[in-house]
Each structure stands twice: as C-alpha cells, then as structure tokens.
Amino acid sequence: MAKGLSTLAKGLKILALFDETRPIIDVSTISTLLNLPKSTAYRYLATLKSHGLIEENGRPGHYRLGVKVLELSWIARRHLDILNIARPVMEELAKKTQESVFLFVVHGQRAICIEGIESAHPLRLAFERGRTLFLHAGASAKVLMAYLDEEEQDKVIREVGLPKLTKYTITDPKNLKAELRDIRKRGYAVSHGEVDPTTRAIGAPILDEHGKIIAGLSVAGPKHRLDEDKLKRFIPMVVEAANRIAQQLIKTG
C-alpha cells in the first residue's frame, strides 16, 4: 500500500510540473526537478501515458498533458459552473418552500449529491455532500435516470439491479421503465417514500441545449409536512427553478 501511494504521489508531482510556462516537458527536466533517475521517470511517465493523462509531443522523451486531463478539467469546471449558478436559485427555492433542496448529478451508475440547502425546520432532510443514491428510487435519482438514453437505463437495471429500499420502491423493470417515460412526458418526478418511507420529494431535470441531463434539482421533506396540496403547489416551483438554472448554464456555456 505504501509503495502504491508513493507511486501515486510521484505521478501527481509530475503532472504538477506542467503549467503555462512549461506546456511541454522532457524526461531530463522531470528527472532533474524531481531528483529521479531517468529510468524511474520513464516508468512513471509510461503509467501516466497509459491512462491518457499525458502524451508524447511528437518528439521522443517530450510530453504534454493528455486528453484525459482536459476531460477532467471540463468536468470540474462544469461542476463549478453548476454550483455557482444553482446555489442562489436553490436558496430562493428553499426559502419559498421551507423545505430542503438538493442538487444531484449522475456519477457512474449512481446519483450523487453535490449541493444542498437544508430546511430551517427541526425535523428536516439533512444535506450530505457526496451521498449516493440508486438511480431507480427517489425523485432526485429517478429524474436523472429518466433522461438517460434507454440503453443506459437498461444497463443500470441489468448491472445494478432494482433493490427494494422500502415497500414503495419500484422493483419491476417494466413498471420502472413506464415511470421513467412518464417523468419525461410531464417534466418532473415525484417520490412517496421510495428511499425513506417517511419522506416525499419532487425532482426536476436540468437539461443542456440538446436535452441531455446535466443535473437534477429536488425539494424533499417529511410526509406529514409535504402533503398532497403542497406537492401540487411546489411542482411548478421546482420545474421553474430547474429551467432557470439550465438557461443560465446554457448562456454561460
């Protein structure tokens, strides 16, 4: 384990050498700056190259950052854009509904929470950044799954399955696919205790200019407070807030 961590640290140090003044670096420079034998530097570089983090610049022994770094940079920048734009809208929505508001994105075959505003009520749904959900259960997750390509939906169902979290969780693939189609038609998802039997939630998609899912915005609260009347009132508010975030992202994109 220690050796693995040491190798990772060296690889990260090599990546950190690249900057605006050094977009291309040769092995001799890396060896000198990091006090490494050239043979060791080549070994680390080969590993970084195999993962697409660096690539040769047309000359043997000369390297530049690879496509994978650009991809990771785009993802990080996109998430920062989402957070900067979404946060004020989420705060406004939380104030209007007096319930917790969450922002989820697809991460692999799960939904992951990247931002949240907690309700001021003593009994509330707490925000936990990094919390993951199955994609088939809960408004926050279902609204993301609904806007995936059908092949991706089928892959999630096949590889992850549809575990039963509560008696309200949809576990039949046909019923789930029908629910996902309905979500796309109406433009929002509703959950009645699918992840936690004591809660309800509304989720709306944040879509890019091509209709692809970027993130999902949701309002959630205890069932006794988020009753049917409030659900009906809150649905257009959540949808409007999600659309506003999407429009601002498209303008900045």
N, C-alpha and C positions, 0 to 999 in steps of 0.2 A: 504493500500500500504506500509506504513512504517513498519507494522508488517511483511509483506511478505519479504521485503528487509532485515529486521533484521534476519529472519529465514534463508534466503539465506546466509547471512554473517556468521552466526554460522555454517552452513553446510560446507561452504568453509574453515572456520577455523579448523574444524575437519579434513577435507581432508588434509590440510596443515600440520597436525601433523605427518602424515606418511612420513618417509624418510628411508634412508639406515640403520640407527641405530635403527629405530622403524618400522619395516615392519608389526608388529602385535601390536595392542594397545587394552587394556581392558577398560571397561567403567569407572572404578575407576580412571585410569590415565587421561582419557579425562575429567572427572568431575573435577579433581584437576587442570589440566593445564589450563582449560578454565573457572574455577570458576563457574561451573554449577551444579545444583542439579542432582543426578543420574537419576531421573525420566525424567528431561528435556533432558539430554544427550541421554537417551534411545529413546526419541521421535524423536530427530534429526537423530539418527542412523537408526531408522526404515524407515524414509523417504529416506535417502541415500541408504539403502539396497533395497528399493522398486524400485529404479531407476538403480540398478546394479552398483552403484558407490563403494559400499563396500559389503563384505560378511563375514559371520562368519567363524572362522578358526577351526571349529571342537569342540571348547570349548565354552560353553555359556558365552556371555559377552566379547568375544575376537574377534577382527575384523581385516581384511586385506583389501587392495584395491580390488575392483571388476573388472570383465571383461570389463565393460563399460569404466573404466579409461584407461585400456590397449588399447581399441579400439580408444579412443580419442587421446591417446599418439601416436598411429601408424599414425593416420590421420595427426596430427600436424607435426610429423617427416617426413612423406611423402611429405607434402606441402613444408616443409623447403628444402628437397632434390630437389624437382622440381624447386623451386625458385633459389637455389644456382647453379644448373646445367643450367637452362634455361636462366637466366639473361645474361650471356656473349654471348650466341648464339643469343638471341633477339637483343642485342646491335649491333652485327655484321650484322644481317638481316636488322635492321633499317638503318644502315649506307649504305648498298648496295642498298636498295630500296628508301631511303629518304622519307619513309612513316612511319606511326605509326604502332607499333607491339604490339599485345595483347596476353595474356595467360588466357584462361578461363577453368574452371572445372565445372562439374555438381554439383549442390547444391540443393538437393530435386528435384523439378520439374522445375528448372530454370538453366540457365548458369550464373556463377558469375565470374567476372574479378578479378584475384589475382595478376596480374602484367602487366605492360605496359611500353613501351618506346615511347615517343611522337616524331613525326617528328619535324624537325627544321623549317619547313615552317610556316609562319604566320597563314595561313589557314590550319588547321590540325584537326584530330580527337584527342580529349583530353583523357588522361588516368584518370580513376576514379576507384580506388580500391574499390571493394565491389559492383560495379554496376551489376545489374542482367538483364538478357535478357530472353524473351520467347525462348524456345528451337526450335521452328519451323521457326524462322525468323533470317536471317543474317548468314554469313559464319561461324562466331565464334561459334554460337549456333548450327546450323544445323550439323556441323561436329561432335559435341558431340552426338546429338540425333541419327545420322546415325549409330553410333557404340553401341547404347544401344540394349538390347535384344528387339525383336519385341513386346513382352508382355509389356515391359516398355514403348515403343513408344506408343502403343495403350492406355495405362493408362494415359499418358500425354495428348494425344489427347482427351480422354474421360473426364478427370477431369479438365484439364486446358483450353481446347479448342484451337482454332486457330484464335485468334483475328487479325483483319485486321489493320496493323500498317500503311501501305502505299498501293498504288494501285498495288505495285509489290509483296506484301506479299502473300505467298501461304496459302490459307484458306480452300482448299478442301482436306479432308483426303486422298483420293486416289492419288491425284496429289503429296501430300507431301510424302506419302509412296514410290511412284515411284522415287521422287527426292532423298530420303534417300538411296534407293537401288543403284541409280546411283553414289551417293557420295562414297559409299563403294566400288563400282567397280573401279572407277577412282582414289580413294585415296585422294580426296580433295573436298572442297565445294567452290562455288562462289556465291556471292550475288550482285545483281544490285539494290540497293535502297530498300531492303526489310524492313529495320528498319528506315532508313533515306533516303528519295528519292534522296538526293544529293550525296550519297556515294556509293563506291564499295568496296568489300573485298574478300580476299581469305583465306580459313581456311584449315588446315591440322591436322590430328589426331596424338596425341602422345599416342602410344599403349604399353601395357606391353607385356611380353613374351608370354602371352596366347591370345593376340589380343584384350584384353579388353581396353576400353578407360580410359586413365589417365587424359588427358587434351587436349585442342585444341589450336593450335598456329595460329594466323591470322595476315595478313597485311591489313590495311584499309586506304583509303584516299578519297578525293573528286573526283567525277566522271570526272571532266574536266582534272584532272591530272593523274588519274589512268585509262587511256584509254585501249582499247582492246589490243593494241600492248604491253603495259606494263603488262597487266594481263597475257598474254601468256608468257612473259619473267619471271614474278615473280612466277608463279605457281610452276615450278620445284625448285626454291629457297626456297619457303615456305615448300614444301614437304621434301626437303633435310634437312632443319633446324629442322623440327619436328622429322624426323627419327634420327637425330644426338642426340637430347635431349633424345629420347626414348632409344637409345642404351646405353647412359651414365647412365640413370636411372636403366636399367636392370643390368649393370655391378656393380653398387653400391648397388643394391637391395639384 
